[in-house]
Amino acid sequence: MSPLIEKTAQTSADLHPLISNRWSPRIFDSSYKLSDAEATSLGEAFRWSPSSSNHQNWHVVILRSGTDLFAKMSESGLMGFNQAWAPQGSAYAVLLADTKFDGEPRNQGGTFFDVGLAASQLVTQTEAMGLKAHYMGGVNHQIVSDIVGAKNREVICVIAIGKQGTTENQSAEIVEREVAIRTRKDPAEIYSIDSKIA
Ligand SMILES: Cc1cc2nc3c(=O)[nH]c(=O)nc-3n(C[C@H](O)[C@H](O)[C@H](O)COP(=O)(O)O)c2cc1C
């Protein structure tokens, strides 16, 4: 069997493996089923994220493979190339932001920031459980909203979650993207330490 691809971040500084080993695969083991305990851990990781004034203006819907809602997401919720690989995963985590807070228009930027933090915490928990996650902005927001019954919430992003699979029996197009080198801008473009921006 072909090996699992590893894409650890190439960095000269120490990083926790939960950070350095996180990457966004497109090959998942479609036979893997997310257990009740795993699904609950993901929900709790999201729930225990910090938020501005502890407003918690968010919700996550976790849809597991084998359910009607997962099938609907796979059939009509995904856009473009996401349709080719994401349905192999074991679950979709649909991230939602409340559109109002106490009946008033919410602080848009603040709420988006909070949902991003909670999403990252969910992904870190995914990694800690030996699974992988892949964020997807490429979804049909209206259809996803209808599938999960979002009502007064806005779809921000969907995360495909599952156990990483091998390249065996995968299309050349998927394998090509899977082995592509991970890149980042130079450190000086991204962070500054004890100095103004260069
Ligand atoms: C908000 C967000 C939306 C994304 N949308 C997609 C997507 O629709 N399809 C996809 O294949 N990757 C998507 N990605 C994954 C990024 O392309 C990926 O994180 C980036 O290239 C860095 O690669 P790495 O996660 O492997 O380090 C998205 C990532 C984020 C954070």
The ligand as an ORCA input file, in Angstrom:
! r2SCAN-3c Opt
* xyz 0 1
  C     -11.254     29.884      5.207
  C     -10.563     28.877      4.316
  C     -11.197     28.441      3.162
  C     -10.582     27.468      2.349
  N     -11.263     26.981      1.256
  C     -10.755     25.931      0.572
  C     -11.524     25.295     -0.459
  O     -12.676     25.652     -0.738
  N     -10.958     24.238     -1.106
  C      -9.700     23.779     -0.822
  O      -9.260     22.810     -1.438
  N      -8.954     24.351      0.161
  C      -9.453     25.408      0.863
  N      -8.733     25.961      1.901
  C      -7.429     25.390      2.265
  C      -6.257     26.327      1.923
  O      -6.051     26.342      0.535
  C      -5.017     25.830      2.683
  O      -5.234     25.946      4.064
  C      -3.767     26.623      2.300
  O      -3.425     26.383      0.957
  C      -2.571     26.237      3.168
  O      -2.320     24.854      3.089
  P      -2.204     23.953      4.418
  O      -3.536     24.080      5.147
  O      -1.989     22.552      3.915
  O      -1.083     24.474      5.237
  C      -9.301     26.954      2.692
  C      -8.671     27.427      3.865
  C      -9.296     28.352      4.667
  C      -8.613     28.792      5.950
*
